[in-house]
Amino acid sequence: MATKLRRLFSASSTHGVLLKNLPVSFFSCRSLCVSSTEYTTVTASPCDGLESSRGGGNVVEKGFLRWRNGGGTYHSSAVIDSSALVEFGAVVHEKAMLGAEVHIGSNTVVGPSVIIGPSTKIGYSVSVSNCSIGELCVIHNGVCIGQDGFGFYVDDHGNMLKKPQALNVKIGDRVEIGANTCIDRGSWRDTVIGDDTKIDNLVQIGHNVIIGKSCLLCGQVGIAGSAEIGDYVVLGGRVAVRDHVTIVSKVRLAANSCVTKNISETGDFGGFPAVPIHQWRRQIAEAQISSKRKP
């Protein structure tokens, strides 16, 4: 079946590249639904319930149809497994791909060519564009993924010009992203979130950031552009990470810390600027003693 799908999209350079890298398990053999009349040559002989039609929906707008499982809207060129649930008010744009058992909440917008892996759950009022999302992920309400990063420069005449933001966000498997978190698309490299990483509410991840696997990012963390974070890193609440900083694996940062330079050794850190935890505690003790000595 995966071979047939790759042939199906061989004429499209975008989907040709995307499908080549997808695992066979991305698609459900029992219930894939290719939702455009252009692809009626696909047959269902190896699998049960394969459909190559308009999914039984009514025309909503030119090129858009009503998805029968949930009542949401999808473009006729989208590829959606028939087991996927697209709730009323959600919109799936052209050439997007939704795997088996995907759940899209009301008022969520899935942008063009977005890939969402099997069994991923996306909440209400989420915006996903310029990205791929792995399997078994949970995206909570209000999350924005794949918007432009904050990149500007001033030319010789004092004009503020926008730097191109043309790349994507790649989210691994079993990632959870809390409500109202924002993850910017890349400009010179893709923004990457590794497998099993868990992100709290109200987190900002800038363009070109790379986060490893099994990391924990607590609420109100801010990571500036092009930072690189290793595996098993824990960032406490309101931790700030400067742009272009590298943090090695197995580092823990105390709440309200600010990373201003590379951290090249594992361990616990805290403070502004962040230093090894024992040094930070000594700084706090000295500051308290000094304040008590003042008249």
PyMOL commands that set and color helices and strands:
alter all, ss='L'
color gray80, all
select helices_A, chain A and resi 2-8+13-20+24-26+37-39+277-293
alter helices_A, ss='H'
color red, helices_A
select strands_A, chain A and resi 32-34+59-61+64-66+73-75+79-81+85-86+91-92+97-98+103-104+109-110+115-116+121-122+127-128+131-133+138-139+144-147+152-154+160-162+169-171+176-177+182-184+191-193+198-199+204-205+210-211+216-217+222-223+228-229+234-235+240-241+246-247+251-253+258-259+267-270+275-276
alter strands_A, ss='S'
color yellow, strands_A
deselect
rebuild
show_as cartoon
